[in-house]
Amino acid sequence: MRKLYHVEARWDPEAKVWVSESDVPGLVIETATLAEFEALMRQLVPEMIEDNEGGRNGVSVEWKASGAFALEDA
């Protein structure tokens, strides 16, 4: 049975950055663009999982991005 971790990139409109919410122990990401977030996540998550699990075999990562914006009256 594969172990599944979750990572979510959430847009913080006040700080104007993408921030991580995750069950990967120790993972904290904050970036200006979603592309930067994905690149950093793909680098850090395997390293952290290897450190915490002793390897990467049998591990999957599901990730998604979400954000919201208000439509102001013109």
Backbone as CSV, one residue per row, in Angstrom:
resi,resn,N_x,N_y,N_z,CA_x,CA_y,CA_z,C_x,C_y,C_z
1,MET,0.840,-1.183,0.000,0.000,0.000,0.000,0.887,1.249,0.000
2,ARG,0.606,2.155,-0.919,1.383,3.385,-1.036,0.952,4.392,0.021
3,LYS,1.916,5.113,0.541,1.627,6.207,1.464,1.415,7.456,0.623
4,LEU,0.355,8.194,0.900,0.001,9.376,0.121,0.140,10.630,0.979
5,TYR,0.937,11.578,0.495,1.071,12.890,1.121,0.322,13.907,0.278
6,HIS,-0.086,14.997,0.917,-0.819,16.063,0.229,-0.088,17.394,0.407
7,VAL,-0.049,18.164,-0.670,0.512,19.509,-0.645,-0.472,20.416,-1.373
8,GLU,-0.769,21.553,-0.762,-1.638,22.524,-1.420,-0.937,23.874,-1.451
9,ALA,-0.969,24.507,-2.599,-0.491,25.878,-2.752,-1.714,26.771,-2.610
10,ARG,-1.697,27.629,-1.610,-2.828,28.539,-1.388,-2.367,29.973,-1.581
11,TRP,-3.150,30.724,-2.322,-2.818,32.117,-2.586,-3.189,32.967,-1.380
12,ASP,-2.224,33.751,-0.888,-2.456,34.699,0.195,-2.556,36.087,-0.438
13,PRO,-3.771,36.616,-0.581,-3.935,37.885,-1.291,-3.320,39.075,-0.569
14,GLU,-3.234,39.016,0.753,-2.641,40.134,1.490,-1.133,40.189,1.287
15,ALA,-0.473,39.026,1.395,0.985,38.968,1.225,1.378,38.854,-0.241
16,LYS,0.409,38.502,-1.089,0.643,38.312,-2.526,1.701,37.247,-2.795
17,VAL,1.530,36.099,-2.112,2.422,34.952,-2.282,1.620,33.660,-2.221
18,TRP,2.191,32.614,-2.787,1.662,31.260,-2.655,2.302,30.636,-1.420
19,VAL,1.498,30.072,-0.534,1.996,29.428,0.681,1.532,27.982,0.710
20,SER,2.321,27.141,1.370,2.008,25.717,1.407,1.181,25.343,2.621
21,GLU,0.289,24.399,2.409,-0.394,23.663,3.466,-0.137,22.211,3.116
22,SER,0.376,21.443,4.086,0.839,20.112,3.739,0.911,19.207,4.954
23,ASP,0.858,17.902,4.684,1.117,16.929,5.746,2.527,16.337,5.621
24,VAL,3.353,16.931,4.760,4.764,16.541,4.677,5.474,17.224,5.848
25,PRO,6.020,16.444,6.788,6.642,17.044,7.967,7.745,18.040,7.606
26,GLY,7.622,19.255,8.144,8.642,20.275,7.964,8.537,21.097,6.697
27,LEU,7.599,20.798,5.818,7.513,21.520,4.550,6.883,22.893,4.747
28,VAL,7.620,23.923,4.399,7.131,25.303,4.417,7.626,25.969,3.140
29,ILE,6.678,26.385,2.303,7.021,27.039,1.042,6.239,28.339,0.950
30,GLU,6.903,29.390,0.480,6.275,30.675,0.222,6.963,31.272,-0.999
31,THR,6.220,31.442,-2.085,6.808,31.939,-3.328,5.887,32.965,-3.992
32,ALA,6.476,33.755,-4.875,5.728,34.791,-5.580,4.896,34.231,-6.735
33,THR,5.343,33.127,-7.330,4.618,32.565,-8.472,4.327,31.088,-8.247
34,LEU,3.315,30.622,-8.933,2.959,29.207,-8.841,4.042,28.324,-9.458
35,ALA,4.690,28.806,-10.510,5.779,28.050,-11.134,6.937,27.866,-10.154
36,GLU,7.264,28.920,-9.401,8.315,28.811,-8.383,7.905,27.840,-7.285
37,PHE,6.630,27.893,-6.913,6.126,26.984,-5.878,6.315,25.537,-6.320
38,GLU,5.874,25.227,-7.540,5.981,23.852,-8.030,7.431,23.385,-8.091
39,ALA,8.320,24.232,-8.587,9.728,23.856,-8.686,10.323,23.584,-7.309
40,LEU,10.042,24.444,-6.351,10.572,24.263,-5.004,9.961,23.039,-4.326
41,MET,8.657,22.826,-4.536,7.988,21.654,-3.971,8.605,20.364,-4.517
42,ARG,8.851,20.320,-5.823,9.433,19.115,-6.434,10.856,18.855,-5.951
43,GLN,11.533,19.886,-5.508,12.876,19.726,-4.955,12.819,19.298,-3.483
44,LEU,12.001,19.986,-2.686,12.004,19.775,-1.239,11.250,18.534,-0.779
45,VAL,10.098,18.253,-1.388,9.271,17.146,-0.908,10.014,15.802,-0.949
46,PRO,10.670,15.424,-2.044,11.388,14.143,-2.029,12.473,14.084,-0.949
47,GLU,13.180,15.204,-0.739,14.215,15.236,0.291,13.612,15.035,1.680
48,MET,12.522,15.714,1.965,11.896,15.625,3.284,11.272,14.259,3.524
49,ILE,10.662,13.701,2.489,10.068,12.375,2.642,11.159,11.339,2.852
50,GLU,12.246,11.454,2.125,13.353,10.520,2.316,13.902,10.620,3.741
51,ASP,14.052,11.843,4.247,14.537,12.036,5.616,13.571,11.437,6.643
52,ASN,12.259,11.579,6.416,11.262,11.129,7.388,10.853,9.670,7.221
53,GLU,10.889,9.160,6.004,10.441,7.798,5.726,11.602,6.828,5.535
54,GLY,12.806,7.357,5.380,13.953,6.490,5.135,14.064,6.056,3.685
55,GLY,13.252,6.625,2.825,13.272,6.306,1.400,12.032,6.860,0.733
56,ARG,12.003,6.765,-0.595,10.870,7.310,-1.343,10.010,6.232,-1.985
57,ASN,10.418,4.986,-1.902,9.637,3.910,-2.505,8.298,3.770,-1.782
58,GLY,7.249,3.584,-2.547,5.928,3.398,-1.968,5.282,4.684,-1.477
59,VAL,5.797,5.833,-1.924,5.257,7.119,-1.499,4.773,7.892,-2.721
60,SER,3.584,8.475,-2.613,3.042,9.341,-3.660,2.715,10.697,-3.050
61,VAL,2.732,11.724,-3.907,2.399,13.070,-3.465,1.319,13.616,-4.390
62,GLU,0.238,14.069,-3.796,-0.829,14.716,-4.544,-0.761,16.199,-4.214
63,TRP,-0.779,17.049,-5.229,-0.738,18.474,-4.942,-1.753,19.222,-5.779
64,LYS,-2.189,20.350,-5.232,-3.142,21.200,-5.936,-2.913,22.639,-5.535
65,ALA,-3.470,23.546,-6.314,-3.374,24.969,-6.037,-4.768,25.537,-5.949
66,SER,-4.963,26.488,-5.039,-6.259,27.131,-4.930,-6.095,28.584,-4.539
67,GLY,-7.025,29.359,-4.964,-7.025,30.775,-4.633,-8.392,31.357,-4.917
68,ALA,-8.585,32.581,-4.522,-9.860,33.253,-4.737,-9.595,34.739,-4.947
69,PHE,-10.534,35.384,-5.593,-10.446,36.827,-5.744,-11.833,37.412,-5.729
70,ALA,-11.925,38.653,-5.272,-13.208,39.343,-5.190,-13.429,40.161,-6.458
71,LEU,-14.651,40.170,-6.909,-15.035,41.003,-8.036,-15.601,42.296,-7.470
72,GLU,-14.893,43.360,-7.689,-15.313,44.646,-7.162,-16.271,45.313,-8.145
73,ASP,-17.212,46.072,-7.596,-18.117,46.850,-8.460,-17.316,47.927,-9.184
74,ALA,-17.551,48.066,-10.452,-16.811,49.070,-11.246,-17.463,50.423,-11.158
